[in-house]
Amino acid sequence: MVRTSWMQRIRAKTMALFALAAAICFTAVACSGGGGTATATGPSIAPELVADYIHNVLAADRTAYTKHVINRVKLLEGKPKEEGVLDVESTEGWQQTDGIPLPAQMFRLGSEIANESSDFTYSLISPWNLNDNHAPKGEFETASVEEMIETGEPVRGYQEVGDQVYFSAMYPDVAVAEACVTCHNTHPIHLERYPDKVFEMDEVMGGVIINIPVDSMPADA
Ligand code: HEC
């Protein structure tokens, strides 16, 4: 009897110790948050991860729109689509011709709405842009776009715009379909601005940039 209660006390103490250790470990992991800043409201999340998540959603929406809407229209910029079942044209001049926007336009229309309501912004970007809003701006974007096109890999870093520091991540936008290449190469603006640039399949045509406001520039940036 005496022996059992002694064992029980040891066990209870050991369990309490384990619980305490687990709580400390959990707090440490939650607060370290993969490199982000701890806040009073709870565990933080690294800006790298936030940008990756946002990019995933943007890419998924763009693919879904292309696959389930654009691929079903009967006309794409005047050209008949084989699998087309919807009696509508997807065209850059969609507002003038009662058509529907191209995927890149749909993406920009969404970004314009999102960018209005917060410091967080995202956009398409390319040195061979058809739309002026997609031109790389400043030293960081110009250098990053160049690096992304050269390596074919995402580029991440910090930049200061005005008084605000941003974590910025750029993800390559690759010519995955013949239509990407044909449409851009034959576009009147492309022919006028970049007569020597001929896109090829699987080439990085530009990218998506995501800018997340952060409190300050990290010491090692
Ligand atoms: C039918 C024509 C068409 C097709 C197909 C097309 N694009 Fe575009 N793309 C455009 C137009 C027009 C814009 C400018 C849209 C705007 O006004 O924001 C654009 C914008 C872009 C931009 C931003 C830079 C810029 O030019 O302003 C990138 C990057 C891009 N497209 C990549 C692609 C990729 C990759 C594909 C294939 C998956 C593709 N495009 C398919 C017409 C097309």
Residues whose N, C-alpha, C, O or C-beta is under 5 A from the ligand:
A	BS01	HEC	E77 E92 A104 Q105 R108 L124 I125 S126 W128 N129 L130 N131 H134 D173 V174 A175 V176 A177 A179 C180 C183 M205 G206 G207
